[in-house]
Amino acid sequence: MKHYDDPEVQELAIRMADADPGIRRVAVLSLVDCGAPEAVELLIQALKDEDPSVRQQAAKVVDEFDAEDIADSLLAALNDPDEVVRNGAAHALADLQDPSAAPPLLAALKESNDSFVSAAILRALKPLRVPEAQTPALERLKDDDAQVRREAVGVLGWLKAEENLPALIDCAKTDDDPEVRRAGTSALVYASGAMVGTTLVNQLGDEHWQVRCEAALAIGKLQYMAGIPALIEVTRDKLWQVKEKAADSLGKLQAVDAIPALGVCTQDPMANLRKAAVCALGEIGHSDGRRFIDVAMDDPDPDVRKIARWAQSKLDSAA
């Protein structure tokens, strides 16, 4: 057994070498409080322990460590036979957010034929925003596994490169998986309305409600004024969640033409939608919306009444 200079680490090393997995498991917990740089070596050792419960414990605490040399061990743990260990390593890789981890991540992605591993690596690469991730992410957009495609979309969205827009638009429009279409739609917000506005308006007609929600939100974020008529139409969507996002964006766009449609939404049975509609009327700040705001002052939901008071004071100040 290796000798460590730090007495606390040495004591933990002895416990980590104990034949009882319960003792080794408790020792892993103590590693978190140790704080010594040498403790990382013992954590890596625990990730390779023969007992799955010890590996599970190590995977649960690994994100408490900040070490550049832990990426390789986490990548190896992605192939662990135990699901808890794999998930722990995947989350820890995503939390690492260390640019020095990019080269081993990219190398592992190139060699990976496992969907879980590939998705986890892409998820870890996303916040690093390294240009070298662009090509492999584009390639993974054609992966058979929807989770891999979804994580690849995330990488490209965070890179915010204009040349990736055609591929992201294609994912948003044509992918078979609704979650991939939703992710693709959400990723388009780094562009301008002139570039992706038409696509976002078309996405308001997607068969999956979460895609429609993302499209409605994106139109507001991009201040795409040409999308106002389509958003007004969406306030009649069959699901209140979609109508709520449309109301949010109509408020951001200060769409006076939307006041009648928003007024209808203030009478919806769902309180969340009523709140969004009253808030939008306040953001628009036009006197035509006052009659709907006045009615909302007596809404049965206290949050709706609170927003109505704010909207009313906003109109009073403008007057």
Stockholm file with secondary structure:
# STOCKHOLM 1.0

chainA/1-319         MKHYDDPEVQELAIRMADADPGIRRVAVLSLVDCGAPEAVELLIQALKDEDPSVRQQAAKVVDEFDAEDIADSLLAALNDPDEVVRNGAAHALADLQDPSAAPPLLAALKESNDSFVSAAILRALKPLRVPEAQTPALERLKDDDAQVRREAVGVLGWLKAEENLPALIDCAKTDDDPEVRRAGTSALVYASGAMVGTTLVNQLGDEHWQVRCEAALAIGKLQYMAGIPALIEVTRDKLWQVKEKAADSLGKLQAVDAIPALGVCTQDPMANLRKAAVCALGEIGHSDGRRFIDVAMDDPDPDVRKIARWAQSKLDSAA
#=GR chainA/1-319 SS CCCCSSHHHHHHHHHHTCSCHHHHHHHHHHHHHHCCTTHHHHHHHHHTCSSHHHHHHHHHHGGGCCCGGGHHHHHHHTTCSSHHHHHHHHHHHHHHCCGGGHHHHHHHHHHCCCHHHHHHHHHHHGGGCCGGGHHHHHHHTTCSSHHHHHHHHHHHHHHTCGGGHHHHHHHHHHCSSHHHHHHHHHHGGGSCHHHHHHHHHHHTTCSSHHHHHHHHHHHHHTTCGGGHHHHHHHTTCSSHHHHHHHHHHHHHTTCGGGHHHHHHHTTCSCHHHHHHHHHHHHHHTCGGGHHHHHHHTTCSSHHHHHHHHHHHHHHHHHC
#=GC SS_cons         CCCCSSHHHHHHHHHHTCSCHHHHHHHHHHHHHHCCTTHHHHHHHHHTCSSHHHHHHHHHHGGGCCCGGGHHHHHHHTTCSSHHHHHHHHHHHHHHCCGGGHHHHHHHHHHCCCHHHHHHHHHHHGGGCCGGGHHHHHHHTTCSSHHHHHHHHHHHHHHTCGGGHHHHHHHHHHCSSHHHHHHHHHHGGGSCHHHHHHHHHHHTTCSSHHHHHHHHHHHHHTTCGGGHHHHHHHTTCSSHHHHHHHHHHHHHTTCGGGHHHHHHHTTCSCHHHHHHHHHHHHHHTCGGGHHHHHHHTTCSSHHHHHHHHHHHHHHHHHC
//
